[in-house]
Amino acid sequence: MGADNETVAYSTWDGENFDGLDLPLNSLASRLDTLADQHRSYPILHYYHSEESEHASAMAVAVFDESMTILRFGVPNDEQPNAVLVKNVRSRVRTTSKPNNAFMQPADEPPPPPDSDRLRSEGVPTVSDDEFADALDELSERRRKLLGIVTADAWHWPPIDS
């Protein structure tokens, strides 16, 4: 859906709404369940590392969750995609991103906030910067955990342009 969270968020906006996002969210929720099951069943998977960030599950989960954070907390309520689906996939990300070993500790600080100006330049309606910052503050622990998982997998989040 995109290499970074802002791209995922604005690429799903059709200029009027996010209605086309329902089917992909259902599919991705199922894939997140499979990923969580695989990591619980085969903990050795935590020690495998993809050579490219776009193929790394740690990066994909972090980018996906951050894009859902944008859609849930960065977009006005009346413009948001299906709230039940977004809540469902965010719940599945939380299950998928539970650290299962000593190497996956939350980062000391959360990652940088998403770029609301980039979303606005793409025509996506957004809440005020202050409102979004308040929501991100409340999500600090979740975002620190995801950053910790990305860091443990030797990646950088947000992704560094090559």
C-alpha positions in Angstrom: 0.0 0.0 0.0 3.0 2.3 0.4 6.6 2.5 1.7 5.8 4.9 4.5 2.8 5.8 6.6 1.9 9.1 5.0 1.9 7.4 1.5 -0.4 4.7 2.8 -2.8 7.2 4.3 -3.0 9.5 1.2 -3.0 6.8 -1.4 -6.2 5.4 0.1 -8.0 8.7 0.0 -10.0 9.0 -3.3 -10.6 12.7 -3.0 -13.9 12.2 -1.1 -13.5 9.3 1.3 -11.6 6.1 2.2 -14.3 3.7 1.2 -12.0 1.6 -1.0 -10.0 0.7 2.1 -12.5 -1.8 3.6 -11.4 -4.9 1.6 -7.6 -4.3 2.0 -8.1 -3.8 5.8 -10.0 -7.1 6.1 -7.2 -8.9 4.1 -4.4 -7.3 6.1 -6.1 -8.1 9.4 -6.1 -11.8 8.4 -2.4 -11.6 7.4 -1.5 -10.0 10.7 -3.2 -12.9 12.5 -1.2 -15.3 10.5 2.1 -13.4 11.2 1.3 -13.4 14.9 0.6 -17.1 14.9 3.8 -17.9 13.0 5.9 -15.9 15.5 4.2 -17.6 18.5 4.6 -21.0 16.9 8.2 -20.5 15.7 10.0 -18.0 17.9 13.2 -18.5 15.9 11.5 -16.3 13.3 12.4 -13.3 15.5 16.1 -13.9 14.6 15.7 -13.9 10.8 16.3 -10.6 9.1 15.1 -9.6 5.6 17.8 -8.0 3.4 15.4 -5.3 2.2 13.2 -3.1 4.4 10.2 -3.4 2.1 10.2 -7.2 2.8 10.7 -6.9 6.5 7.6 -7.7 8.6 8.8 -5.5 11.4 8.9 -2.5 9.0 5.6 -3.4 7.4 3.7 -3.7 10.7 5.1 -0.4 12.0 4.3 1.5 8.8 0.9 -0.1 8.6 0.1 0.7 12.3 1.3 4.3 11.9 -0.9 4.7 8.8 -3.8 3.5 10.8 -2.9 5.9 13.6 -3.1 8.7 11.0 -6.5 7.6 9.7 -7.9 7.1 13.2 -6.5 10.2 15.0 -5.2 12.5 12.3 -8.4 12.6 10.1 -11.6 14.3 11.3 -14.2 11.8 12.5 -16.7 12.4 9.7 -14.0 11.7 7.1 -12.4 8.5 8.6 -12.6 5.1 7.1 -14.7 2.4 8.7 -14.0 2.8 12.4 -14.7 -0.9 13.2 -12.2 -2.1 10.6 -9.6 0.4 11.7 -10.1 -0.6 15.4 -9.9 -4.3 14.4 -6.6 -4.0 12.6 -5.1 -1.8 15.3 -6.0 -4.5 17.8 -4.3 -7.1 15.6 -1.2 -5.0 15.3 -1.0 -4.8 19.1 -1.2 -8.6 19.3 1.4 -9.0 16.5 3.8 -6.5 18.0 4.0 -7.9 21.5 7.7 -8.4 22.2 8.5 -12.0 22.7 12.2 -11.9 23.6 14.7 -9.9 25.5 16.0 -8.2 22.3 12.7 -6.5 21.6 12.4 -3.7 24.1 10.5 -0.4 23.6 12.6 2.4 22.3 13.4 5.2 24.7 11.4 7.7 22.7 8.6 7.3 20.2 9.4 7.8 16.5 8.9 11.2 14.9 5.3 12.2 14.3 3.8 11.7 10.8 3.9 14.7 8.5 0.4 16.2 8.5 1.5 18.8 6.0 2.3 16.1 3.5 -1.2 14.7 3.9 -2.7 18.1 3.5 -0.7 18.7 0.4 -2.3 15.5 -1.0 -5.8 16.8 -0.2 -6.4 14.5 2.8 -8.5 16.3 5.5 -6.7 16.4 8.8 -7.3 17.5 12.4 -5.3 20.3 13.8 -1.6 19.7 14.6 -2.3 20.2 18.3 -5.1 17.6 18.3 -3.0 15.1 16.5 0.0 15.7 18.8 -2.2 15.1 21.8 -3.4 11.8 20.3 0.2 10.8 19.6 1.2 11.6 23.2 -1.4 9.1 24.4 -0.1 6.5 21.9 3.5 7.0 23.0 4.0 3.6 24.6 2.5 1.7 21.6 4.7 3.7 19.2 7.8 3.1 21.3 7.1 -0.6 21.3 6.8 -0.7 17.5 10.0 1.4 17.1 11.8 -1.0 19.5 10.8 -3.9 17.3 11.9 -2.1 14.1 15.2 -1.3 15.8 15.7 -4.8 17.1 15.3 -6.0 13.5 18.1 -3.5 12.5 15.9 -1.1 10.6 15.2 2.6 10.8 11.8 4.1 11.3 10.7 6.2 9.6 12.4 4.6 6.6 15.4 6.4 5.3 15.1 7.2 1.6 17.7 5.4 -0.4 
